[in-house]
């Protein structure tokens, strides 16, 4: 059974930093692209970033480019999102989403999400 | 960037009725690379349809997807109580970025 468990969400001040983690199990982690998707309170879904199975290719939404960094540790089956220079508009539930073998396609499994609140 | 517009914003229907949800793209979605997701309150999204018309594993056959180019449709042939939720379309034909529509809420009339 595929499981994705996010952690690391917290209340942080504007300009601060936070690192999210996503522990994966139930599939061959290194064979699949992984993504972060966020959802602001009461709003729709927004793709944030994606990383290839090897970790060698990454992409970001323009809204986070230069501030967020996605990475993975295939030996630990874990995905990360380093978030710097956080803004109020980054407040959202952040979901870890498993991709399919083709990079930047759709998401077949999602974690339950972790809440990031940016506020003073 | 491809912008997806979903309509209507809210659909009020009774159990057993047919639901027709629309997703329109600002430019053609190549290879019909369009997916649909269902999200219930407090839950993560769940994949329903990929490739515009292929059902994901375990999805009941009352859910069907169709369309190509710029116009796509999700149809629920007979609403069950558990189908009342928000539905999102997502394109992956022109990425990055991957983009989602704004969602359609299907509520009980």
Interface residues (C-beta under 8 A of the other chain):
Chain A: X35 X44 X45 X46 X47 X50 X59 X60 X61 X62 X95 X100 X104 X105 X106 X107 X108 X109 X110 X111 X112 X113
Chain B: X33 X35 X37 X39 X43 X44 X45 X46 X47 X50 X56 X57 X88 X90 X92 X95 X96 X97 X98 X99 X100 X101 X102 X103
